[in-house]
Amino acid sequence: MKHLVTLFLIFSVFISACTATPAVAPVDPQATPVDNTPKTPQALQPTPASTALFQVVKADGSSVGMTWDDLKKLPLANLTVDGKVEEGPKLSDVLKAAGVTDFSEVSLNGSSSPATLTKAQVDDNTILDFNNHGTVKLASSYIPKANWTKDVSEIKVK
């Protein structure tokens, strides 16, 4: 009998735990909804195709944003420097795509080593190399490799 009473008590506690309704806080209609979806680090999120990688600032002050898709439409060129092949569109083709027809010099800014090139240096030996993290870097036989502009963010035309 003692076992039967113990079993009955355990069963009663189990049933009451299963049927108890949890307390729910009232909903505030003016509260901002909480987004509990897992967050992806910014670096791992896909970059929208319409996001400009860099701006081409023309001599008149207007600018054109160049996207990854814009660059992929341009013919690719290869440039071998220090035994390594760099690949990407020629800077001259990028400027043409941005509507630049005449200039005297071009300055590139990015995460390192700003560079300035004369019009004569913007030829087949100067490209925007596609790198491994979704940006481009300047690659040119006219500038030592250690001084190439990485993660180009702006090309300013004079």
C-alpha positions in Angstrom: 0.0 0.0 0.0 2.8 2.3 0.8 4.2 1.9 -2.7 0.9 2.6 -4.2 0.6 5.9 -2.3 4.1 6.9 -3.4 3.4 6.0 -7.0 0.1 8.0 -6.8 1.9 11.1 -5.5 4.7 10.9 -8.1 2.0 10.5 -10.8 0.1 13.5 -9.5 3.1 15.7 -9.5 4.0 14.6 -13.0 0.5 15.3 -14.3 0.3 18.7 -12.7 3.8 19.7 -14.1 2.7 18.7 -17.6 -0.6 20.5 -17.5 0.6 23.7 -15.8 0.4 26.7 -18.1 3.5 29.0 -18.1 3.0 32.6 -17.0 3.1 34.9 -20.0 3.8 38.5 -19.8 1.2 40.8 -21.3 2.1 42.1 -24.8 2.8 45.8 -25.0 1.4 47.0 -28.3 4.0 49.8 -28.4 7.0 47.7 -27.7 9.6 47.1 -30.3 9.6 43.5 -31.4 12.7 41.5 -30.4 14.6 39.8 -33.2 15.8 36.5 -31.8 17.1 35.1 -35.1 20.8 34.1 -35.0 23.2 36.8 -36.2 25.8 36.3 -39.0 29.0 38.3 -38.5 29.2 41.2 -41.0 32.2 39.7 -42.7 30.4 36.5 -43.5 27.2 38.1 -44.9 26.9 38.2 -48.6 27.6 41.6 -50.2 24.7 42.7 -52.4 25.6 43.0 -56.0 24.4 46.6 -56.1 26.8 47.7 -53.3 29.6 49.9 -54.7 33.1 48.6 -54.0 34.6 52.0 -54.7 33.7 55.4 -56.1 35.3 57.0 -59.2 35.3 60.7 -58.5 35.5 62.7 -61.8 37.3 66.0 -62.3 33.9 67.8 -62.2 33.2 66.4 -58.7 30.5 63.9 -59.7 31.1 60.3 -58.8 30.2 56.9 -60.1 29.9 53.8 -57.8 31.5 50.7 -59.3 30.1 47.4 -58.1 31.5 43.9 -58.3 29.1 43.2 -61.2 30.3 46.2 -63.0 33.9 45.0 -62.7 33.1 41.5 -63.7 31.6 42.7 -67.0 34.9 44.3 -68.0 37.6 42.3 -69.9 40.1 40.7 -67.6 43.8 41.4 -67.9 46.8 39.6 -66.4 49.9 41.3 -64.9 52.9 39.3 -63.6 54.8 41.0 -60.9 57.5 39.3 -58.8 56.6 36.0 -60.4 52.9 36.2 -59.3 50.1 36.6 -61.8 47.6 39.3 -60.8 44.2 39.3 -62.5 41.5 42.0 -62.9 40.2 44.7 -65.2 42.6 47.3 -66.5 42.3 50.6 -64.7 41.8 52.3 -68.1 38.8 50.1 -68.7 37.3 50.9 -65.3 37.7 54.6 -66.0 36.0 54.3 -69.4 33.1 52.3 -67.8 32.7 55.2 -65.3 32.5 57.7 -68.1 36.0 59.2 -67.7 37.3 60.2 -71.2 40.2 62.5 -70.4 42.4 63.1 -67.3 46.0 64.0 -66.4 46.4 61.9 -63.3 44.5 59.4 -61.1 44.8 59.0 -57.3 43.7 55.8 -55.6 42.8 55.5 -51.9 42.0 52.4 -49.8 43.1 50.7 -46.6 46.8 51.2 -47.3 49.3 53.1 -49.4 47.5 55.8 -51.5 48.9 56.0 -55.0 49.0 58.6 -57.8 49.5 57.6 -61.4 50.0 59.8 -64.4 47.9 59.3 -67.5 50.8 57.5 -69.2 50.9 55.0 -66.3 47.3 54.1 -66.7 48.0 51.5 -69.4 48.1 47.7 -69.8 50.5 47.5 -66.8 48.0 48.9 -64.3 45.0 46.8 -63.2 42.6 46.4 -60.3 43.4 42.9 -59.0 40.6 40.9 -57.5 41.6 39.8 -54.1 40.4 36.9 -51.8 38.1 39.0 -49.6 35.8 40.7 -52.1 37.6 44.0 -52.8 40.3 45.0 -55.3 43.8 46.3 -55.0 46.0 48.3 -57.4 48.5 46.2 -59.2 51.0 48.1 -61.4 54.5 47.6 -62.6 55.1 51.3 -62.0 54.7 51.0 -58.2 56.6 48.6 -55.9 54.3 45.8 -54.8 54.7 46.8 -51.1 53.1 50.2 -52.0 50.1 49.0 -53.9 46.8 50.4 -52.7 44.8 47.6 -51.0 41.0 47.6 -50.7 40.5 50.4 -53.1 37.7 52.7 -51.9 38.1 55.8 -54.1 39.6 56.6 -57.5 40.0 60.4 -57.9 40.5 61.7 -61.4 42.2 65.1 -62.2 
